[in-house]
Amino acid sequence: MKRLLLAVCVLALAAPAAQAGGFNLTWGTGCWRDNPATLSTFACDSNDGSVSFTVSFATDTELPGFSLFQAELDLQSDSPDLPDWWQLTDSGGCRQGSLSISTDVAAPPGGCADPFAGRQITYEYHHWFTAAFPDPLPSYPANRAKLGVEYGVEPPAGTLQRGIECEGATVTISFAKTVGAGACGGCSTPVTIVLNKVDLWGTGHKILTNPIDNQCLRWQAGGVTPCSATPARSSTWGMLESLYW
């Protein structure tokens, strides 16, 4: 019985309500229906704690042999240059090590299902790209960042059922180095985060580019950058994939 309950993306009886194909993005560690939040604010007065946001998805057609998940997110600050507070990873970034990603989808919140039906994740990769770190990108806007998330299981894998919203990944940003000695400026600068694409790989390839409910988040109130200002730059993303994926 326990193994049957884990197979939530395969068995409709254990799955959430059916959804149209697409993706969702929300603040928090649950899926959109668990916590539909588009704005997160922080007084920028402490180095303790963190903030998280979660990607979820559903496909409108079955995908046999589903073994690999990829997501592409773009971020843009209201300032001309991306603040040091958002230089999150790799050597040289002001807040190196402040970004972490959880792909532990085996026990997702109540609103979403496990896309791999309890199978162990055997491959995981993510990268945070900006105009400055870790690898300067040609003609990349100075106030932008791109996050790529990729993970999967070894084949043979099961069939991803259509219409079942599954957890994709949870991104957590630490508040370290917000105040005090060595603090990185720009925490209070409004930022817009957009989920632009999800790729699902199995015996076929499914590309999701439309939201089910929401694809845009805002960090700090009063931001003026519209969600439409952070579209996916496919030529740049293709270059990154060829270099790193």
N, C-alpha and C positions, 0 to 999 in steps of 0.2 A: 504493500500500500504506500509506503514512504516513497519508493521509486516512482510510483504512478503520480504522486503529488508533485514531484520535482519536474515532471514532464509537462509543465504548464503551457508551453508554447506549442505542444503537440496535441494535447488533449483539451478539447473545447470546454469540458466540464470544469477544469481547474483554471481556466483562463479568464481574464477580465472581459468586459463587454467588447463586442466587435467594433473596430474602427476602420475608417477609410485609410488608404495608403498615404504615408507621409511621416512627419516627425514632429516632436514637441521639444521645447526648451523651457525650463523653469528654475527659479532659485530654490535651493534646498536640496536635500538628499533623496527626496521622493520624486515621483513623476508628476506631470502637470495636474492630473486629476487629484493627486494627494495634496498638492500645495500649489495652486495656480498663482504664482507671484512673478511679476515682471520688473519690479523695482526693489533694489537692495540699497540701504543707506548705512553708513558707518561714520561715527564721529571722528575717526582717525586720531584717537586719543590713547591707544593702547597697543602693545605688541602681542597681547594674548588673544587667542581665538582664531577664527577663520570664517570664510564664507564659501558656500558650495553652490553649484548649479548642475542640473541633470539633463541629459539627452535621453529621449525615448523615441521609439519608432514603431511603425506598423507597415506591412506590405499588403497591397490589394490583390496579389496573386501568390500562390504557393511557391516556395523556393526549395526544391530538393537539395540535399547535400550541403545545407548552409553551414559554412565553416569560417567566414571572415567578415568582420564589421569594420567599417571605416567611417569617420565623421570629420567634417571640415567646418571650423568656426572662424569667423573674422571679428576683430575688435577694432574700434576706432575711438580715440579720445577727442574731447572738444578742444584740446590745446593743439597748437601747431606741431608739437613733438610729443611722442609718447612719453609720459612721465617715468621717472626712474622707478617709481613704485610698481610699475607694470613690466619692468625688466626682470623676469621671474626665474629664468633657468640658465644653466650653463655658466662657465667661467666668464667673468666680465660683467654680468648682469648685477645691478645693485642689490636685488633681492634674490640672488641665486638660491635655488632649492625651495622657493616658496610656493611652487606649483606642484600638485600631486593629482593623480588620476586613478580612480577606482574602477576596475572592470569586474568587480566581484558581483556578478549578476545572478548568482545561484540562489540568493535569498532576497529578492527585490521587495520593495514596499508593496502594500496591497493593491495599488492601482496599476501595477505593471507586472509582466511575466518575465521569466528567464528565457532568453532567445535560444540558448544552447541546451535547455532541458536538463540541467545538472551536470553537463560534461565539463571536464576540467579545462580551463584556459591554458593553452600551451605556448602561445605566442602573443607578445604585447609590445607595442611601440607607440611613442608619442613625441611630438616635437613642437616647440614654441618658437615661431619665427618673428623677428622684428627687423626694422631697417638697420639696427645697430648690432644686435646679438641674436643668436650666436654666430650667424653667417650673414653678412650684409647682402641684401638682395638688390639686383639692378632695378632702378626706378621704383622701388617700393616706397609708398608714402611714409613719411617720418612719423605720422601719428597713428599708424596701423600695426596690428599684430595678427598672426594667424596661428591657430592651434589645429594640429592634426592628431587624431586618435585612431589607432588601429590595433585590433586584437582578434584572436581566433582560436579554433580548436583543430586538432588533427583529424583528417578524414579517416574512416567514413563518418559523416555527420547526419543528423536527422533532417527532417523537412520543416522549414519555417512556415507555419500556417498563416494564411491570409487573415487580415482584419484583427489580429491580436496585438495590442500595444505592448511592446517589450522594452525593458530597460536597456539603454545603450552604454552609458558611462556617466560617472559623477566626477566633476572637476572641483577640486578644493584649493583655495588660495589662502595661504597663511597671512596673518597680520604682522608677522615678524618685521622688525626694522621700520616700523611706522613712526615711532617717536624716539627721542633720546639720542645718545651718541650713535653716529653712523646711520641715522634714519635716512630713508629714501623719500624724496619729495613727490607730491602729486597724488596722494591718496584721495584727496577731496575733489579732484578733477573728474567731472562726469565722463562716463565711458559708455559706449553702446556695444553690445555683443550680439552677433547674429549667427545662427546655425544655418548654413547655406546648402549643405549637401550631406547625404548619408549614402554610402555604397554598401550593398549586401552581396556577398559572393558565395556561390554554391556551384551547382552544375550549370547555372546561368549567372548573370550579373544584373542586379536590380539597382537602379539609381533613383533615389528619392530627393526631390528638390522643392517640395511644397509642404507647408506646415499643416498639421491636423488642427491645432488650436493656436499655437504660438511659436515663433522662431526668434524673437527679439527680446533681449534683456537690457535693463539700464542700471548702471552703477552710479549712485548718488543722484539726488533730485535736481531738477533744473537743467538737465542736459538738453542740448539743442541739435545734436547730431541725429538725423532721422535714421530709422532702420534701413531705409533704401540706400543710404550712403555707404553701406558696408557690403556691397555685393561680392560674390566670389570672383576672383581674378583667375580664370581658368588657365590662362597661359602661364601665370606664375605658379599655380598649384601643380600644373603638369611638370614644370621645371623642378619643383621640389621633390615630386615623386620620383623623377628620373635620377635625382641626386641621392636620395635617402631611402626610398621605399623599393 
